[in-house]
């Protein structure tokens, strides 16, 4: 079986890229697998991908990159125009252009894979509109159901019934998509993200470090985490917060940390290609998101023996974390409750060690081999 994953930009960093690479690598043990990146801005991917998986890109953004003849002048002309096929409310709309529209349509119409898995709303809709009918089209939703803006949601409502299946990361989203797609032939499955197998470093719960990781964008709520950590720094000044990632609000967050006088307790570490190694240096993982489609860093933390304190935001954390067993859930948007949760876990050393041990057990159910088999089961149910 030939399986193609279509992703926005496989050369960056982020949970969707990591999850796609891990799943593609696992599936490549039994199938012919490729990752098709709409855009490419660097020579090599930031995250590791098995050599068994073919990686190719459609629009090369690297300096000096040339479009092959006879498309050279057309690419230059259309590249300066806005996309007419991607909805303006798609979160990555600014990345697309009239040229990427043309390239995507051409790719989808000629793709000869058995299964096409797309990984965000804009690409899901494009697959529904333009992929060949002989290709099994599966839309993977990494955002939760209510995260889509009204305009693009209307396109989702119009075009998702043309897909063979929608795969959600949470059961709550599965329920909502089933209701929306009621009466259409589109199947809906819940399959969470998976963790690659093999040994990984584990936290010894000795370092007084709280870790947060992800893109530095508003949805991750790091502005609220910094506010919560003011109390942590005041009451437990020997504990430090490390934030990993990069993004458009990075400078704003650094200024906020200075304004809150957290310069001795908070460090912005930048992006890392070894989040497992960094998690093993921490004792607590903090999730301050306004919403999470799933919460990949939660299961990564669990696999490293690090319990989690998280907002009970829509929707992923509550389906992964069992409060008091492998982490703590605090009321969504309540900064004081987040500070309380962090201090509670800091002070309860015995409980933290117990939750760390339980977290390792929880992580086993997300092993990538288990997740890959669930995907293959869905292929069988779809007739491939």
N, C-alpha and C positions, 0 to 999 in steps of 0.2 A: 504494500500500500504506500502511495506517495502522499505525504502530508505537508501542506504549506501553511506557515504562520505569517500573517501580514501585520506588521507593527509600525508605528510612526517613525521612530528613529532608534535602531538597535545599537547605536554607537554611543548613546548617553548612559546615564545611570538612573535607576528608579525601580520601584517594586514590580511594575508591569514587565520591564525588560528582564529583570532577574527571574521572575516566575516563568516567562516565556522561554528563556534560555534553558532553565532547569528542566522544564517539561519536554522541550525539543530534544535535549540531550538524552533524557530517559527513553523517549520514543524511538530515537535513532538506533537503539539496540535491536529493534525488531522491524523497523520500517525505514523507508527512504524519506528523509525529513529535510526541509529547507526553511530558513527564516528570510522573509522578504521585507526589507526595510524601505519605507517610502523615501526617507532621507538619509544621507550620509554626510557627516561633517568632519570626521577624522579618519585616519588611515585604518585604525584597528578599534574594535569594541572596547569599552571601558571594563565590561564584565566578561568573565570567562565563558566560552562556548566550545563544546566538543568539536573536534576536527571532523567527526562523522557527519555533522550538520553543515549543509551548504548555506552560506550567508551571501546574499546579494542585495544591492540597493537599486532604486529606480531613479532617484534624483540626487546627483552628486553636488554637494554644496562646498566641497573643498576648494580652497584657493587654487586657481589655475586649472580646475577641472573643465574639461571640454565635452560638449554633447556631440555624439557622432553624427556625421553627415548622413542624411540631408536635413537634420532637425536643428542645426546650429542656430540659424537666424530665428527660426520659429520659437525655440526655447528662450532665447533672449527677449523676444517680443512678448510672449505669453507669460514669462516669469515675472514681468513687471505688473501684470494684471491680477486683481483679486480672484480668488476661487469663486466659480459660479455653481459648483456642485456640492461643496462642503458648507453646511449651515453655519452662519456667523456665530451661533451660540455654541458650536463645537469648541471645546476648551483650547484646542491647538489650532484654531482657525487661521491665525496670523502666519503659521508655518506654510500653509497651502497657497497655491497660486493657480492661475489658469493653465500653466504648464504642467503642474503636478496633477491637475484634473485630467488632462489629456493622457499623460503617462499612465495614471492609475486605470483609466478606462481601457486603454490598450492592453495593459497587463491582465486585467480581470477577464477580458474577452478571449484572450489566447491561453490562459492558464489551463494546463492539462492535468492538474493534481486530482487525486481521488477526493481529498478532504481539504477545505480551506478554512482555517481558524483565524478570525479577525479579532482585534483586541481593543477597540474603542468605538464609540458611537458613530463617528464620522466614517470610519472604515467599514463598520458593520453595515451601514446604510448603503455605501458604495457596492459592497459585495451583493447585497440584496438586489440592487438595481442592475448590475452589469456582469456578475459572474455567470459563466456558462451553466446551464441547467443540469448538465451531467456531473458537475462538481457539487459535493455535499458541502453546504455553507453553514458554518457554526459561528455565531457571534458570542464572544466571551465578554461579559460585562464586568469591568473592574471598578466602576462607580456604582454606588447604591442607587436604587430605583428613583428616589426622590431628589437626587443630585442634579438631574438634567433640567435645563431651563425650558420654559414652555414651548418655545419655537422648535427647538430640536426634538423635544418630546413628541410633538405632532408628527415629525418625520419618522421618528421611531415607531409610533403607532401605525403609520401608513406602510412602512417598508419592512418591519420585522416579520410580519406574516408571510413574506416572500422567502424567508430563510428556512432552512431545514431544522435548525435548533438554536436556542439561546442557552448559554451556560452561565449561571450566576455563581457568585462566591459564597452567598449566604442563603439559608432556607427562607428567610424573610423576603429576600428579593425574588426567589423562585415563586413564592406565593403571589406576589404582586404581578410578575410577568405572566404567570398562568392566567390570572384574571384579565389582564390586558389582552392577551392573545387567545382568549376563549373563543372557540369556533373556528380558529385557523388551524392548519395542519402542523404548525411549528411546535416542536417539542421543547420542553424546558427541563434542564437538569441543574442540580447544585453540585459543583465540584470545586472545592477550595484549592488554594495554591499548595504546592508541595515543597518539601525540603530535600535537597540532594543527599544521597546516602553517604556512608563513610564516616570515619572518625572526625570529630571536631573539638576544638578546645572548649574547656568548661570552666566556668567561674568557680573560684574557691571561696567566694563570698567574704573575701578579706579586704578588698579595696573599697574605700568609702567614696564610691563613684556612682552617680546616677547617669544613665546614658539615654539620649534621644537620637533618633536617626530618621532621615527622610528629606525630601526636597524642602528648601526654605521658601515655602509658599504659604499664603494665608490659611488654607484649609488645614494645615498641620498644626496650627494653633500655638506656635512657639512663643508668641507674644504673651499668651496666657500662662505658659509654663514658666517663663521668666518671672512673671508677677508672683506665681505660686512659690518660686524658689527664693524669693526675698525672705519669706518666713523661714524656710528651711535653712538659709544661710545665717539668719539671726539666731535661730534656736539650736542648730547643729552646724556650726561654722566649719567643722572639719570635713564636711561632705561637699563634694564638688559635682558640678553638672557639665557633661561633655555633650555637645550637639554636633552630629555628623551630617554633612550634606551641603548642597549649594542651591541657590535659587534667587529669584528676583527680589525677595525682601531681606536678603542677607545683610546688606548694609544697614537697613532700618532696624533689624534685630540687634545688631552690634551696638548701635547708638542707644537703643532701649536698655541694653544691659549696662552700659556705662551710666546712663541716667539713673538707673536703679541701684547703682553702686555695687554691681555684682562682678566687677572685674577680677576680684580675688577668688570667686567661686564658680564662674562660668567660663568655659572655653569653647569657641567655635572651631571645630577640628577640620572643617572642610570635608570633601568627599573621600570615601575610602573604598577600595576594592576588596577589603578583608573585614567585613562587618562582623563575621564570626569571631575573629581574633580580638576585635575591639570589645565586643560584648563580653568575652571571657575576662576582660579586665574590670568589668563593672559588676555591681551587686544588685542593681535595680534598673529596670527599663521603664521609662515614662512615656506615655502616649497621651498627647494633649489635643488630638485632632478634633476638628469641628464635625467631621464625618470620616468614616473609613469604609471603603468598599469591601475590604477584608481585614487587613492588618498583618502584612507579611512579616514585619519586624517583630510582631508578637510571637509568632511561632519560631522565628530565628532566635529570639531571646530564650524561649523555653528550651530549645535544643542545646543552648549553651548553659543551661542551668541558672537562668536569670528570671526571677519572678517579675511581674508587670503591674504597675499602677496606671490605670487608664480611665479616661472619661468614658462613661457609658453612652457613647455617641452612636448615631446610626452608622453602620449596623454591625460591622464585623466583630468588634471586641467582645460583645456579649455572647456571641456564639462560640468563641474560642476560650475565653477566660472563665474559670469557675471560681467565683469570689471566695476567698479564704482558703482555697485549695492550691491554686497555682498563681494567684495574683489578687488584685483588688480592683473593683469597679467603683468609681465615684460618680455622683450625679453630673450629667453633661453640663458644660458651661459654668460650673461652680468652681471658681479658682481657689476659694478657701478650702473646699472639700478636696481638691487635688493636693494642696499643701498638707492638709491633715493626713491624707492617705500616704504621702511620701514619708512624713514624720513617723506615722504609725509603723510602716515597714522598716524604717531605719531603726526604731527603738526596739522592735520585737525581733531580736536577732535569732532566737530559737525558731520562731514562726517563719522567718525569712528563709532559713536553712531548710525547713520542712517544705515550704512552697517551692523552693528551688529544686528539690528532689522530685516533687510531684510534677513540676513543669517538664522535666525530662521524660516522664511517662506520657504526658499529654502530647508531646512533640512526636512521639512514635506513630500516632495515627495520621500524621501529615507527611510521612516518608514519601518521597517522589515515586517510588515503585508502586505504592498503594494508589496514589493519585493517577498515575499513568494507566493502571488497570481500569480505573473508573472511566477514564476517557475512552479506552478501547471498548469497554462495555457499551458506552453511548454510541460509538460507531456501529457496533453490531445491531443496536436497536434502530439505528437509522438506515440499516441495510448495507453497510460497508464494513 
